[in-house]
Structures are given as C-alpha cells and as structure tokens.
Amino acid sequence: MYMTQNADGEKRQIQFLFATLLLLPILPDVFAPFFIIIPFLAFVLCNKNWFSDFKSLYKSKNLLAIFGSLNLIWVFVCIFSSKFMVDSFVMSLLWLWCTLAFLAVLMIARKKDAVSRSIEAILWAGLLSGIIAVLQYTFNNFKWIPLTLPNPFWKHVNGITDHFFRYKISYLEDNMRSNSTYVNSNVYSTFLLVVIPLSIYYIDNAKTRKQLTFGIVSFVISVLALFVTFSRGAYVALAIILLAMTVLILVLSKSLNKKWSVLVTGTTLLLTGSIPFLSIMPDSVQARMGDILVNDNSKVTRPRLWEISGHLFVKRPITGYGTGMNSQWDIFKHQYNINEPHAHNDLFQLLLEGGVPRVIFTFGLVVVFFCFAVYIVRKGRHNEKILSLAFMAAMLGIIIQGSINYTFVDPKLTAYYMLLIAIMGGFYYSIKEKQQISLRKE
C-alpha cells in the first residue's frame, strides 16, 4: 500500500535508505546484494508518483541518471561478448539492482534530513564493522587470548557460504590481515576510506556532545580497523585524505580560533593513527611498504598485469570480454598462466569488461560527482562546503584504491560506490532548489 501522507512516505524512504547503508557493510557478501534494491522498493511503495518522478530525471537531463542508465545498458550489451554468459548475466543483475537503487536515492537524497541520516548510517556501519575487524585481528593473532574469531556460529555460516557460494564472512584460518565481513582486506579497507572522511565532517559539524563522541569513536575505530587490514594502498590513500582535508578545512575556516582547532585536531588524528599503526604492523608488511608495484608473493607484478590487459583491450576495444571477471580471468589463466581474477586496476578492468564505452559511462559518473562537489564548495554554506570536501575525499579514497585493486570485485562496495554518488547528487540538487527558491523571493 502507498503511504497516505506525503511526509510519512518521505520519512519511510529515508528510514529504508538508512537501513540499507547500515546493513550492507555488515552482512555477508552472499546475503547483502538482496538488500541493495531496498531504497528503490521504498521509493516506489511510498510514492504514488514514482514513475513520473523517474521520468523527470531524464526530462531535466540529469547527467547522473543518464550516465548511470547508459552504463547499465552497456553492461547488458556486453553479456553477448562473454564466454561465460550466465555469470555475466548474474553480474548484470547486480548492476541492475545497484542502478535502480541509485536512481531512487537520487530522488530520496533531496529530501530534508536524508543526507544527514545517510551519513549517520555510514558511520554506524563503519563503527560496527570496525569492531568486528579489530576483534578479528586481536583474537586471531594473540595466542594468549583464550578466544578465537570467528566463533562456532560464524564457522557454521562460513561453511554454508563456502560450500554453495565460495564466499567468506571472515577467515577461518589464523591470518594477520583483518577483513571484517568482506571477501578480502583490500575491499574492506576501501569501504573504510569512505567512512573516515565522513566521520571527520561529522566531528566538525557536531552540535551536541553525544554527536561529537559518536563521530570521534567512529573515526578511531575505523582508522584502527583500516590499519589491521594491512592494505598498503589504503595507507597511502588515508594519508592523502587526512592531509588534504586538514589543509582544505583550514582554508575554508573563517575564524582564526577555528583554524587552530582544526590544525591541532588534524595533527592529533595523524599522530593518534600513526602510533598504533607502527606498533602492530608486522615486519613482513613493513618490509614491502615501498614495493607495491613489484612481485610480493604474487605470481605477477601489477605493471606486467596491466601490460597484458592493455594488449587484450586492443583486440576488443568496444565490447571487451564481457561483464564480470570470469572471461578475462580465464584468458589470464590459460593464455598467460596467471591466476589473477582481475587486472588490479579499475581502468584496465573496465576496459576488459566493456571496452571504451564502459569506461566513459562509469567514470562519467565520477566526473559529474566532482563537478557537483566543486560547485558546492564554491557556492554553498560552510557546513555544506565541508560535507562536499568529505564526499570528495571519500571518492578519492576509492579512486586511489582502484588504481592498484578493483573496486567492483565486491557487491557491497559496488553498491556503496553507486549510492555515494547518488547521495552527492541529491545533496547538490537540494542545494540548487534552495538557491532557486531564494532567488525567486528576491
């Protein structure tokens, strides 16, 4: 049934968006994709005019909606160039769900309190998954603690998912790297790079002691969780994000006292993160910190993998080898004797999956995202500017990690990537609408 009152319907939509952003990072990868579609269903069920609202996105030439839809269409077109069409079709369904949720959130995020509630959900997700990650590292690495993680319940769940779906909630064996509820540590660290800058914004914008405490705890736990992933690319991204946000907030802050507080806070955050980071980092990780592009227990270096990917792309520059990783993974194994599931780079992997059009449509979303954020930094109010900086920092973290890994290897991270862009888009359009209303009044 549709909601009888529009305000009630909008509230329900925001609640379901909150639940989706909170649950996605915590649920196992096997179950999480079924929750991606929730914002779309909420938007349809709580809005009698949902179809006309979607049509208005295209009538108004909304660039995010256009690029997102073109990307989805091309994902399905590329199924026919895949050697494993069934697998490609399943991956295309994931993109269908993500795109429907993306279009719905573009509309939902324009509503009052939608963006602030979304940020709270992301921070809660980072906090809860971070607690799991820190406990995971602690229990699995220190033998003097008479506990082990995962506990028997998680072992049973892992056994089911490993048998039927080949996914893991957490490592069953002792492992120095923590991955919380994600399939691997690099993917999880990328999610944390979204949480950390948003928690910095939340701290800066806190109006009560409760909000300030929540923001600080979320930040600290997320940073600690990122450290125990031992993902070198994430460390580089985190350093860049913290430095950039500290400098930019200093530039945008109007009062001298505010600038000094930001400077002290930024320095404290950097030092706070560095001390536990240096104390727990294994010697093996320290030894290869500067060797991210060389062979470090892998069968092939990343530059060699990118070179091979470039040669394969030239052979099929338009449709690539099909949606998903299986087709080019098969080529890596049988033609080059390399057992790598993807190209360890977003650009090369998307070129292999869908050629030049796929890169244009996918990264077109990112370009529009940054254009919207820059507009808000130039034209918005102070808190809107800081939030835009946080969004840009979060996307920058994804981009940096995507330069040496593959962002879309995980369904939860794929969904978060799309929803983050949609929230930014909704935020931008809500500001534009307010500015237009103010101009009419004048």
N, C-alpha and C positions, 0 to 999 in steps of 0.2 A: 504493500500500500504506500501511496505517496504521503508525505507529511502534509498536514492540513495548513500549517503556518509556515511561511517562508523562512522566518527567523529560526524556527525549530529545525527546519530542514538544513539550513546552513550550519547550525550548531552540530547536527549529526554528521554532516560531511567532514567537518573539522575533527570531530572525535574519531571517526574512522581513519582519517589521514594520520592522526596522532598514533593510533593503534598500529597501523601499518609500519610507520617509521620506527616504532619501538620494537615490534616483534621481528621484523625482517633480520636484523643482525644477530638475534638471539636464537632463533630457530635453526635446526639443522638444514643444510643445503637441500636436502631431499624434500622437506616439507615447506620451506619458505616460499618457493615460487607460487604456490597456491594462494598466498596472501597478497601477492603483487596486485591482483586485479581488484582488491577491496575498494580503493578510492574511486575507481570507475563505477563499480556497482553502487556505492553510496551516492555518487553524484546522480546516477540515473534514477535510483529509487526515491531520492529525496528532492527531486526537481522535476516538476511536470514539464518544463520547457527545455529539458536536457538536449533534445535533438536540435532545436533551433539555436541553443547556446553553442553547440559544436559547430553548426553551420556558420555562426557569426565569426568564429575564429578564422575561417577561410575567407569569408567575405571581407573581413577587415585586413586581409593579407598578413596575418600573424606569422612572422618568419619562423618562430619556434615550431608552430603547428605544421607549417609547410615542410620544413626540413625533417621533422620527426616522421611525418607521413610518407615523404619520399624515401626516407631511409627504410621504413617498414616495407614499402612496396618492393624496393630493390632487394631486400633480404629474401622475400618470397621468390622473386625472379631468379635469384642466384641458386635456388634449390636445384634447378634443372641443369646446372653445370657441375653438380656434386656427384661424386662416385658413390656416396652414401646418402641417398636421397631421404630415407626415413629419418636418419639422425639430423639431417639438415632441416627437415620439416619440423621436428620437435624443437630444435633451436629457434626456428622461425616463430613457433607458437609462443616461446618465451618473449621474443621481441614484440609480438602482437600484444601480449598482456602488458608489457612494460610501456608500450606506446599508448594503449588505451588509458592506463593509469596516468601517464604523462599528460595527455590531453585533458583529463579530468582535473588533475592537480593545477594545471594552468588556469582553470576557472576557479577552483576552490581557494587557491592561494591569494586571490584578490580580496577575499572576504576579511572582515575585521578579525583580528587575533589569530588568523590562520598561520601566518609566518612565525609569530612568537611561539605558538603551540607546537609547530613543527620543530623549531629549534630545541624546545624542551624535550620533545620525544627523542631527537637525535642524541642529546646529551644523556638522557636516561639509558638509551641503548648503548652508548659508549661506556657509561659507568658500569652497567650490569655485565656486558661482555668483557670489559676490562677486569672486573673482579674475577671472572672465570679464568681469564688468561693469566693473571698474576698467581692465582691459586694453582693453576695447571703447572706453571713453571716451578713454583715453590715445592709442591708435593712430588713432582716427578724428578727433581734434581737434588734434593737434600734427603739422604737416606735416614738421617736421624729423626725425621718427622715420621711418626708411625701411621701415616695416611698415604693414600695413593689416589691419583686422579687420572682417568675417570673412575668413579666408584662403580659397584656392580650394576646399578641401574643403567648408567651410561654405557657400560660394556655390552649389556644386552641390546640396547638400542643401536649401538655401533655394529654389533653382529648382524642385526637385521639389515641395516642400510648397506653394510659392506657386501653382504651376500646378494642382495637384489639390485642395489643401485651403485655400488662401488664408491660411495661417498663416506666420509668420516665426520663425526662431530668433533672429536679430538683424537690425538694419537693414542693408540692402545699401548704402544711400547714406550719405554723411557726415552725422552727426546729433549734436547736442550732448548729447542725453539717452541714457543707457545703459539697456538693458532686459534684459541678460544673455540668458537663454534663454526669456524670456516674451514674450507678444504685445505688451505695452506697458509703459512705465516705471512707471505708477501701480500696475499689478498687481504688478510685481516689488517695488516699494517696500513694498507691503502684506505680502508674504512676509517681507521683511527685518525688519519690525516684530514678527514672531513670533520671529525668531531672536535679536534683540538682548536682550530681557529674559531669555530663557532662558540666554544666554551670561553675563549678569550673575549669575544664580543659580549657574551652573557655576563661575564665578570665586570666588564667596563660599563655595561648598561644596567647592572643590578640596582634595584630600588629599595630592597629590604635586606636585612642581614641573612634571612633564610635563602634568598636568591643568590647572594654573594657566596654563602657557604656551599650551596649546591654547585655553583659554577666552578669554584676552586677545587672541590672534591672530584668533580667530573674531569677537570683538566688534569689533576695529578694522577688519577687512576688511569686515564687514557694514555698519558705520557709513559707511565710505568709499564702499561700493557704493550705499548709500542716498542719500548726498549727490549722486552723479553721475547719479541718476535725475532730479534737479531737480523732484521732486514736492512741491509746496508743502504739501499736506495731510499728507504723510508727515513733513515737517519739524516741523509743529505737533504731530503725534502723538508723534514722538520726544522732543521737549522735555518734553511732559507725562509720558511714560513714565519718562524718566530722573529727572525731579524727584520724581515720585510714589514710585518705587522707592527712591530715596535717603532720602527722608523716612520711609517706612514701615519700611525696614530699620533706620534709626536708632531708631525707636520700639520695634521688636521686639528689638533687640540688648540683651543683659543687662549686659555689662561696658562700662565707660567706654572702655577701650582699643579695644574692638571698634567702638564708636560713632564714635570719632575716625577710625579707619581707614576706615570706611565713608564718613564725611563727606569725608575727603581723597580717597578713590577716586572718589566721585561727582563732586566738583568737578573733579578731574583729567580724568575722562571727558568732562565737559561742555566743558572748555577744549580738550582734545585734538580733540574733534569740531568745535568752532567755528572753529579756526584754518584747517584745510584747506577747510572749508566756505566761509568768507568769501573765501579766496584764489582759489578756482576757479569760484565762482558767476558766470556770465555777467551782464553788465549788464542784459540783457533780462529775466532771471529776477528780479534784484533789484528792477527797476522795478515788477514786478507781484506782489511778495510779499504786499502788503496788499490785492490786488484779486481775491481768489479767487472772489468772487461776482459780478464784473462781466464784461463781454464782453472776453475777452483772446484775440483771434484766433479765437474760436469764432463760430458763426453765431447763437448764442442764449445768454443768460445762464442760469446754473443756476436761480435763482429763477423765471424765466419757464418753464423746462422743468418744474419742479416744479408750477407753477400749472396747466400743460396736463395733466400727469399726474394731478393731483387732479380735474380736470374729466372726464377719461377714466375714472378709477376710479369716480366716482359713477354712471356709466352701466352699469357691470358690477361691482358690489361683491363678488360672491360668487366667481365663477369667473374673473374678469378676462378677458384676451385670449389666454390660452393659455401653456403652458410655453415658456420660451425668449424671446428678444428680437425675433424676426422680425415677429410680428403687430403689436406696438405701434411697432416701427421703421417698418413700412410705413405706419402711421397718421401718425406724425410727418412722414414724407416727403410723403405725398400730400394730407393734410388741412391740415398746418401749414407745409409747405415747410421742414422742419427735418431735416437729415440727421444725426441723432444716434441711435446704435444702442440707447441705454438712457437711463434717467431720471437717471443720475448720482447716485443715492441708493438705498441698499438698501431702505428702507421703501417708497418710491414704486414702485420697480421690481417688488418682490414683490407689491404691491397690483395692479399692472397684469398681472402674470403669473398670479396665482392668487387675487386678492381677499383679503378679511379672513382666511379660514381659513389661507391660505399664510403670512401674517404671524404668526399665532398659533402655528402649528406650528414655523416656522423660528426665531422669536425665543424661543419657549418653551424651545428647547434652550439658548439663551444665558442665560436666566433661571435655569434649573436649574444650568448651569455655574457661574454666580457664587454661587449658594446653596451649592453643594458647596465652592467655594473659600473662602468666608467661614467655613463650618463648620471647615475645616481650620486656617484662621488662628486661630480661637478655641480649638480643641481639640487641634491637632497639636503635634508637637515642633518645635524651632526650624527645622531644615532643611526640614521639611515645610511650615512656615508660609512660609518664603522661596520655596519652589518654587510654592506656591499664589499668592503675590504675582506671581511671574514669569508664571504662566499667565494671571492676571487682566490683567496688563499687556499680554501678547500679544493677548488678546481685545479689550482696549481699543483697541489699535492698529488692529485690523481694523474695529472699530465706527467709529472716527474717520475712517478712510479711506472706509468705506462710507457716511458721511454726505455725501460730495461725489463719490464714484465708485460703482462697482458691484462688489461682492466676487465675485459668481458669474459674471462675464463670462469667467472663465478656468477651465478644467477642473482644473488643478493646484491653484489657490487654493481652489476648491470642495472638493476632496478634503482639502486641508490643514485647512480650516475644520472639516470633519466629524471628521477624525482627532484634531485638537487637543482637541475636546470629548470624544471617546471616551477619550483618554488621561487627561484630567482625571477623567472618570467612573470609569475603572478605578482610578486612584490613590485616589479618595475611598472606593470600596468596599473596597479592600485595607486602608485605614486603619480603616474601620469593623469589618472582620473581625478585625483585630488587637486592637482595643479590646474586642470581644465575647469573644475568647479570654481576654484578661487579666481580664475581669470574672468569667468562669466559674472561673478559677483562684483568685480571691479568695474 
